[in-house]
């Protein structure tokens, strides 16, 4: 009796967790080797902690437990038991069919019961995720629309594509297009790029290289003034030059160099 109670508690917890009878559920095949269609029997049993419960999918009842199917509402005294077919790897179980929802949730083939064939898809969670993704895309789009400064857009683009040297020379329309391509799939990355305090520093570094003000030497071990060859800072092995630049600018010497470079940007216009 105690073991059966344990099984029923597990089942009850699953029914509550997934809102049986309160929301629609979708069950999906996990292993794609079954193709578009897979059929499972409408009768099975659950074994848990040594307790066996017989299950059957009989739409006339609200429960799949055979022992709880006390009465027969079908003609001729027969209980109609149905098999279940996954169409396109899915079974739709509406809230109006609690027997199907319960039968699928506590089926030994379901991942929730330790099986490996199918699992329940939390449509509410998916909907919440979709809404959040939509909200992020809108937020990223607003940030893009509200920024008309070429340098800011270039800074964001460089954060998105740090290895793309052509960004420095892009026009505003090209920068907007580049950033827009990221908004649909990775809106949070775009938002973070707009809020990245280091973006302007990365832009200044790439800009200084593009106008020939500074150079990364052939050994990639230091950054020098192009005119004089004088060393600005060393680049440790395995560290990207622009990352070392960010650290350098935070020093007193680096801030002086940064101010000089910004002044030269003005001369270059």
Beta strands, then each sheet from edge to edge (+ up, - down):
strand 1: 25-29
strand 2: 37-40
strand 3: 43-48
strand 4: 51-56
strand 5: 84-87
strand 6: 90-93
strand 7: 118-121
strand 8: 214-216
strand 9: 222-225
strand 10: 231-234
sheet 1: 6+ 1- 7+
sheet 2: 2+ 5-
sheet 3: 3+ 4-
sheet 4: 8+ 9- 10+
end
